[in-house]
Amino acid sequence: MASGWPPALEYFGLHVDLGDYHTKRGVWLHFPAARFTCRWGCESTASGPADVAQFTQAITADHARDCPGPPKEDHA
């Protein structure tokens, strides 16, 4: 998903590909996908309609809980 869109590789944040659903045939032509990266190196991905919906709803809380934050400076 993100490999085809250069800004998703250059900038951190949440990038969501909404996929392509064919309404007349009732099928996904390509599934939704999401990728999250932060400035401190965290990276998470999700694919598929249900997983992307859950991912986008929970990423803020999950990231706040798991992110190591900025590196600690060594004052020795």
TORGU-399653 format. One line per 8 residues: their letters; for each residue x negated, y negated, z negated of N, C-alpha, C, O. Coordinates in Angstrom, 1 decimal, decimal comma. Atoms other than C-alpha are relative to their C-alpha. Example, Ala and Ser with C-alpha at 12.3 -4.5 7.8 and 13.67 -1.06 7.14 Angstrom:
BEGIN
AS) -0,9 1,2 0,0 -12,3 4,5 -7,8 -0,9 -1,2 0,0 -1,9 -1,2 -0,7  0,9 1,1 0,0 -13,7 1,1 -7,1 0,8 -1,1 -0,8 0,3 -2,2 -0,9
END
This chain:
BEGIN
MASGWPPA) -0,8 1,2 0,0 0,0 0,0 0,0 -0,9 -1,2 0,0 -0,8 -2,0 0,9  0,8 1,2 0,1 -2,5 -2,6 -1,1 -1,1 -0,1 0,9 -1,6 -1,2 1,3  1,2 0,0 -1,0 -5,2 -1,5 1,3 0,3 -0,7 1,3 -0,6 -1,2 1,9  -0,4 0,7 -1,2 -3,2 -3,1 4,1 0,2 -1,4 -0,1 0,4 -2,1 0,9  -0,3 1,5 0,2 -2,7 -6,5 2,6 -1,2 -0,6 -0,8 -1,3 -0,4 -2,0  1,2 0,6 0,6 -6,0 -8,4 1,9 0,2 -0,8 -1,3 -0,6 -0,6 -2,2  -0,1 0,7 1,3 -4,7 -10,7 -0,8 0,1 0,9 -1,2 -0,3 0,6 -2,3  -0,2 -0,9 1,1 -3,8 -7,7 -3,0 -1,4 0,6 -0,4 -1,5 1,0 -1,5
LEYFGLHV) 1,3 -0,4 0,3 -7,5 -6,7 -2,8 -0,9 -1,1 -0,6 -1,8 -0,8 -1,4  0,8 1,1 0,4 -8,9 -10,1 -3,5 0,4 -0,7 -1,3 -0,4 -1,2 -2,1  -0,6 0,8 1,2 -6,6 -11,5 -6,3 0,6 1,0 -1,0 1,3 1,9 -0,6  -0,6 -0,9 1,0 -5,6 -9,9 -9,5 1,5 -0,5 -0,2 1,8 -1,6 0,1  -1,4 0,2 0,3 -1,9 -9,7 -10,5 0,8 1,2 0,4 0,3 2,3 0,7  -1,0 -1,0 -0,4 1,2 -7,7 -9,6 0,3 -0,2 1,5 0,8 -1,2 1,9  -0,3 0,0 -1,5 1,6 -6,8 -5,9 1,0 1,1 0,2 0,7 2,3 -0,1  -1,0 -1,0 -0,2 4,8 -5,0 -4,9 0,4 0,0 1,5 0,7 -1,0 2,1
DLGDYHTK) -0,4 -0,3 -1,3 5,6 -3,5 -1,5 1,4 0,6 -0,2 1,6 1,7 -0,7  -1,3 -0,4 0,3 9,4 -3,2 -1,5 0,4 1,2 0,9 1,6 1,7 0,7  -0,3 -1,1 -0,9 9,3 -0,4 1,1 0,9 -0,4 1,1 1,2 -1,6 1,3  -0,9 0,2 -1,1 11,6 0,0 4,0 1,1 1,1 0,0 0,8 2,2 0,3  -1,1 -0,9 0,1 15,0 1,6 3,6 0,9 -0,2 1,2 1,4 -1,3 1,5  -0,8 0,0 -1,2 17,0 2,5 6,7 1,5 0,2 -0,5 1,8 1,3 -0,8  -1,4 -0,1 0,5 20,6 1,7 5,7 1,0 0,9 0,8 1,8 1,5 0,2  -0,9 -0,8 -0,8 22,3 3,4 8,6 -0,3 1,5 -0,1 0,7 2,3 -0,1
RGVWLHFP) 0,4 -1,4 0,1 20,4 6,6 8,3 -0,1 0,5 -1,5 0,0 1,7 -1,8  0,1 -0,4 1,4 20,1 6,5 4,5 -1,2 0,6 -0,5 -1,3 1,5 -1,3  1,3 -0,6 0,4 16,4 7,3 4,3 -1,0 -1,1 -0,1 -0,9 -2,2 0,4  1,2 0,9 0,1 13,2 5,6 3,3 -0,9 0,2 1,1 -1,3 1,3 1,4  1,0 -0,1 -1,0 11,0 4,8 6,2 -1,4 0,0 -0,6 -2,3 0,7 -0,1  1,2 -0,1 0,9 8,2 4,1 3,7 0,5 -0,4 -1,4 1,2 -1,4 -1,6  -0,4 0,2 1,4 8,5 4,2 -0,1 -0,5 -1,3 -0,6 -1,6 -1,8 -0,1  0,5 1,1 0,7 8,1 1,2 -2,4 -1,3 0,4 -0,7 -1,5 1,6 -1,1
AARFTCRW) 1,2 -0,3 0,8 4,7 0,9 -4,1 -0,4 -1,3 -0,7 0,0 -2,4 -0,3  0,5 1,1 0,7 3,2 -1,4 -6,7 -1,4 0,2 -0,6 -1,8 1,3 -0,8  1,4 -0,1 0,5 -0,3 -2,2 -7,9 -0,2 -1,2 -0,9 0,2 -2,4 -0,5  0,3 1,1 0,9 -1,3 -4,3 -10,9 -1,5 0,1 -0,4 -2,0 1,1 -0,7  1,4 0,1 0,5 -4,8 -5,5 -11,7 -0,1 -1,3 -0,8 0,6 -2,2 -0,6  0,2 1,2 0,8 -6,1 -8,0 -14,3 -1,5 -0,4 0,1 -2,3 0,4 0,6  1,4 0,5 -0,1 -9,2 -10,1 -14,5 -1,0 0,8 -0,9 -2,2 0,7 -0,7  0,9 -0,8 0,9 -10,6 -7,7 -17,2 -0,2 1,4 0,5 -0,8 2,2 -0,3
GCESTASG) 0,2 -1,3 -0,6 -10,5 -4,6 -15,0 1,1 1,0 -0,1 0,9 2,1 0,4  -1,1 -1,0 0,0 -7,2 -3,0 -15,8 0,6 0,2 1,3 0,7 -0,8 2,1  -0,7 -0,3 -1,3 -5,5 -1,3 -12,9 1,0 1,1 -0,2 0,8 2,1 -0,9  -1,1 -1,0 0,0 -2,2 0,5 -12,6 0,7 0,0 1,3 0,8 -1,0 2,0  -0,7 -0,1 -1,3 -0,2 1,8 -9,7 1,3 0,8 -0,2 1,4 1,6 -1,2  -1,3 -0,8 0,0 3,3 3,2 -9,0 0,4 0,1 1,4 0,2 -0,7 2,2  -0,6 -0,2 -1,3 5,0 4,6 -6,0 1,4 0,7 -0,1 1,6 1,5 -1,0  -1,4 -0,6 0,0 8,6 5,6 -5,1 0,9 -1,0 -0,7 0,5 -1,8 -1,6
PADVAQFT) -1,0 1,0 0,4 11,8 3,6 -5,8 0,2 0,0 -1,5 0,1 -1,1 -2,1  -0,3 -0,1 1,4 12,4 4,8 -9,4 -1,3 -0,4 -0,8 -1,2 -1,2 -1,8  1,3 0,3 0,7 8,7 4,6 -10,5 -0,3 -1,5 0,1 -0,8 -2,1 -0,9  0,3 1,4 -0,1 8,2 1,1 -9,1 1,0 -0,9 -0,8 0,6 -1,8 -1,4  -0,9 0,8 0,8 11,4 -0,2 -10,7 -0,4 0,1 -1,5 -0,3 -0,9 -2,2  0,4 -0,1 1,4 10,3 1,2 -14,1 -1,3 -0,7 -0,3 -1,5 -1,4 -1,3  1,3 0,6 0,1 6,7 0,0 -13,6 0,1 -1,5 -0,1 -0,5 -2,1 -1,0  -0,1 1,5 0,0 7,7 -3,6 -12,8 0,7 -0,5 -1,3 0,5 -1,6 -1,7
QAITADHA) -0,7 0,3 1,3 10,0 -3,6 -15,9 -0,9 0,0 -1,2 -0,8 -0,8 -2,1  0,7 -0,3 1,2 7,4 -2,3 -18,3 -1,5 -0,5 0,1 -2,2 -0,5 -1,0  1,4 0,3 -0,1 4,0 -3,6 -17,0 -0,5 -1,1 -0,9 -1,6 -1,0 -1,4  0,4 1,1 0,9 3,9 -6,8 -19,1 -0,3 0,6 -1,4 -1,3 0,3 -2,0  0,2 -0,5 1,3 4,3 -4,9 -22,4 -1,1 1,1 0,0 -1,9 1,1 -0,9  1,0 -1,1 -0,1 2,2 -1,9 -21,3 -1,4 -0,7 0,1 -2,4 -0,2 -0,6  1,3 0,6 -0,2 -0,7 -4,2 -20,2 -0,4 -0,7 -1,3 -1,5 -0,7 -1,7  0,3 0,8 1,2 -0,5 -6,4 -23,3 -0,5 1,0 -1,1 -1,4 0,7 -1,9
RDCPGPPK) 0,4 -1,0 1,0 -0,8 -3,2 -25,4 -1,4 0,6 0,3 -2,1 0,9 -0,6  1,1 -0,8 -0,3 -3,6 -1,6 -23,5 -1,2 -0,7 0,5 -2,3 -0,2 0,6  1,1 0,8 -0,5 -5,8 -4,4 -22,1 -1,1 -0,3 -1,0 -0,8 -0,7 -2,1  1,1 0,3 0,9 -9,2 -4,7 -23,7 -0,3 -1,5 -0,1 -1,0 -1,9 -1,1  0,3 1,4 0,0 -9,3 -8,4 -22,9 -1,4 -0,4 0,4 -2,1 0,5 1,0  1,4 0,4 -0,4 -12,5 -10,4 -22,3 -1,0 0,7 -0,8 -0,8 1,1 -1,9  1,1 -0,7 0,7 -15,8 -8,8 -23,1 -0,4 -0,8 -1,3 -0,5 -2,0 -1,2  0,5 0,6 1,2 -17,0 -9,5 -26,6 -1,5 -0,5 0,2 -2,3 0,3 0,7
EDHA) 1,3 0,5 -0,2 -20,1 -11,7 -26,6 -0,9 0,5 -1,2 -0,5 0,6 -2,3  1,0 -0,6 1,0 -23,2 -10,3 -28,4 -0,7 -1,2 -0,6 -1,5 -1,8 0,2  0,7 1,2 0,7 -24,4 -13,0 -30,9 -1,2 0,4 -0,8 -1,5 -0,2 -1,8  1,1 -0,5 0,8 -27,4 -11,0 -32,1 -1,2 -0,8 0,2 -2,3 -0,5 -0,4
END
